[in-house]
Amino acid sequence: MQLRGTTGARRGRDSLVDMTTSTFAAPVLNFRRPTVADHLGITTSIPGWWGTPNSATLPLLLPRLFLQHFADTSTIVEDEGGELAGFLIGFRSQSQPETGYIHFVGVRPDQRGTGLGRMLYEKFFAEMRALGCTRVDAATSVLNTGSQEFHRAMGFAFEGDTDFNGVPGWVDYDGPEQHRVSFSRAL
Ligand SMILES: CC(C)(COP(=O)(O)OP(=O)(O)OC[C@H]1O[C@@H](n2cnc3c(N)ncnc32)[C@H](O)[C@@H]1OP(=O)(O)O)[C@@H](O)C(=O)NCCC(=O)NCCS
C-alpha cells in the first residue's frame, strides 16, 4: 500500500489519506509486512527514536521471534528512499482470541505529528476486527508520557491500581521496577 504523506508541522489526523488527492508532490510512504530482514533496522532505530533513559535496552523487548511469528499482523512503513519511517508490531492473542495486542509502535521523529501513528493503529484495528476481535490492548512504561497521550488520543482506557504522578499503573508489571500502565480499547 502506498500513501502520500505531508511535510512540515502537524496536519491533522486524516492528512495522510486526504493528501492522496493532492496536486503537489508530497512524500510517498510505503506500507508493507515486515520480514526477519527488517529486524536489525528496527532494533537499531529504537534507541534513538525513543530517546528515553532506558532506550539502549529497549531493543531487547523486540526479539527476532516477533518478525518470525507475528509478521502477518505487523506493519512496516518506509519513506520514498526506502528508509524506515515507522512500524507496528502486533498480534491476535492466542489465549484471548477476542483480543488484539500491540506490542511496539514507533514513528521516526521527523515523521511524527502527521497522523502516521494513528494510521498504523487504525490499520491494525481494522485487521483485528476482520479476525473477529472486539478489543485491543497495549502497555507502556509509567514514565513514557508521550505514549500515554498518544494512547489517550487513540481512545484507550488506562488501567492500573497505583498512582504514578497522576497516571494509573501497575507496580512490577513486567518484572522488578518495570512499572507499566496498561491500555484497552473496544473495537
Ligand atoms: C507515540 C508515537 C508512535 C505517536 O506517533 P505519531 O505519528 O506522532 O502520532 P500521530 O501523529 O498519529 O498522533 C495521533 C494522535 O495522538 C496524539 N499524540 C501523539 N503523540 C502525542 C504526544 N506526545 N503528546 C500528546 N498527544 C500526542 C496526537 O495529537 C494525535 O491526536 P489526534 O489524532 O486526536 O489529533 C510516536 O511519538 C513515537 O514513535 N514515540 C516514541 C516511541 C513510543 O513511545 N512508542 C509507544 C510505546 S511502544
The ligand as an SDF file (V2000), in Angstrom:
LIG
                    3D

 48 50  0  0  0  0  0  0  0  0999 V2000
    3.8120    7.5650   20.1060 C   0  0  0  0  0  0  0  0  0  0  0  0
    4.1040    7.7290   18.6090 C   0  0  0  0  0  0  0  0  0  0  0  0
    4.0610    6.3600   17.9360 C   0  0  0  0  0  0  0  0  0  0  0  0
    2.9960    8.6310   18.0260 C   0  0  0  0  0  0  0  0  0  0  0  0
    3.1950    8.6760   16.6080 O   0  0  0  0  0  0  0  0  0  0  0  0
    2.6950    9.9270   15.7390 P   0  0  0  0  0  0  0  0  0  0  0  0
    2.7730    9.5250   14.3150 O   0  0  0  0  0  0  0  0  0  0  0  0
    3.4310   11.1540   16.1420 O   0  0  0  0  0  0  0  0  0  0  0  0
    1.1780   10.0570   16.1940 O   0  0  0  0  0  0  0  0  0  0  0  0
    0.0060   10.7680   15.3640 P   0  0  0  0  0  0  0  0  0  0  0  0
    0.5520   11.9580   14.6460 O   0  0  0  0  0  0  0  0  0  0  0  0
   -0.6780    9.7460   14.5300 O   0  0  0  0  0  0  0  0  0  0  0  0
   -0.9600   11.2420   16.5150 O   0  0  0  0  0  0  0  0  0  0  0  0
   -2.1700   10.5470   16.8280 C   0  0  0  0  0  0  0  0  0  0  0  0
   -2.8360   11.2530   17.9740 C   0  0  0  0  0  0  0  0  0  0  0  0
   -2.0230   11.1200   19.1590 O   0  0  0  0  0  0  0  0  0  0  0  0
   -1.7190   12.4030   19.6830 C   0  0  0  0  0  0  0  0  0  0  0  0
   -0.3320   12.3590   20.1630 N   0  0  0  0  0  0  0  0  0  0  0  0
    0.6890   11.6890   19.6090 C   0  0  0  0  0  0  0  0  0  0  0  0
    1.8080   11.8940   20.3410 N   0  0  0  0  0  0  0  0  0  0  0  0
    1.4490   12.7370   21.3330 C   0  0  0  0  0  0  0  0  0  0  0  0
    2.1840   13.3240   22.4200 C   0  0  0  0  0  0  0  0  0  0  0  0
    3.4930   13.1020   22.6160 N   0  0  0  0  0  0  0  0  0  0  0  0
    1.5130   14.1220   23.2860 N   0  0  0  0  0  0  0  0  0  0  0  0
    0.1840   14.3690   23.1150 C   0  0  0  0  0  0  0  0  0  0  0  0
   -0.5610   13.8210   22.1110 N   0  0  0  0  0  0  0  0  0  0  0  0
    0.0910   13.0240   21.2330 C   0  0  0  0  0  0  0  0  0  0  0  0
   -1.8330   13.3620   18.5290 C   0  0  0  0  0  0  0  0  0  0  0  0
   -2.1290   14.6670   18.9690 O   0  0  0  0  0  0  0  0  0  0  0  0
   -2.9740   12.7540   17.7310 C   0  0  0  0  0  0  0  0  0  0  0  0
   -4.2100   13.1330   18.2630 O   0  0  0  0  0  0  0  0  0  0  0  0
   -5.4420   13.4780   17.2510 P   0  0  0  0  0  0  0  0  0  0  0  0
   -5.3870   12.4840   16.1230 O   0  0  0  0  0  0  0  0  0  0  0  0
   -6.6580   13.3280   18.1260 O   0  0  0  0  0  0  0  0  0  0  0  0
   -5.2040   14.8710   16.7920 O   0  0  0  0  0  0  0  0  0  0  0  0
    5.4640    8.4300   18.3730 C   0  0  0  0  0  0  0  0  0  0  0  0
    5.5090    9.6300   19.1070 O   0  0  0  0  0  0  0  0  0  0  0  0
    6.6740    7.5820   18.7710 C   0  0  0  0  0  0  0  0  0  0  0  0
    7.1790    6.7950   17.9750 O   0  0  0  0  0  0  0  0  0  0  0  0
    7.1590    7.7480   20.0290 N   0  0  0  0  0  0  0  0  0  0  0  0
    8.3490    7.0250   20.5030 C   0  0  0  0  0  0  0  0  0  0  0  0
    8.0830    5.5550   20.6540 C   0  0  0  0  0  0  0  0  0  0  0  0
    7.0000    5.2440   21.6810 C   0  0  0  0  0  0  0  0  0  0  0  0
    6.9510    5.7980   22.7620 O   0  0  0  0  0  0  0  0  0  0  0  0
    6.0910    4.3030   21.3010 N   0  0  0  0  0  0  0  0  0  0  0  0
    4.9640    3.9090   22.1290 C   0  0  0  0  0  0  0  0  0  0  0  0
    5.3130    2.8590   23.1400 C   0  0  0  0  0  0  0  0  0  0  0  0
    5.5800    1.2510   22.4210 S   0  0  0  0  0  0  0  0  0  0  0  0
  1  2  1  0
  2  3  1  0
  2  4  1  0
  2 36  1  0
  4  5  1  0
  5  6  1  0
  6  7  2  0
  6  8  1  0
  6  9  1  0
  9 10  1  0
 10 11  2  0
 10 12  1  0
 10 13  1  0
 13 14  1  0
 14 15  1  0
 15 16  1  0
 15 30  1  0
 16 17  1  0
 17 18  1  0
 17 28  1  0
 18 19  1  0
 18 27  1  0
 19 20  2  0
 20 21  1  0
 21 22  1  0
 21 27  2  0
 22 23  1  0
 22 24  2  0
 24 25  1  0
 25 26  2  0
 26 27  1  0
 28 29  1  0
 28 30  1  0
 30 31  1  0
 31 32  1  0
 32 33  2  0
 32 34  1  0
 32 35  1  0
 36 37  1  0
 36 38  1  0
 38 39  2  0
 38 40  1  0
 40 41  1  0
 41 42  1  0
 42 43  1  0
 43 44  2  0
 43 45  1  0
 45 46  1  0
 46 47  1  0
 47 48  1  0
M  END
$$$$
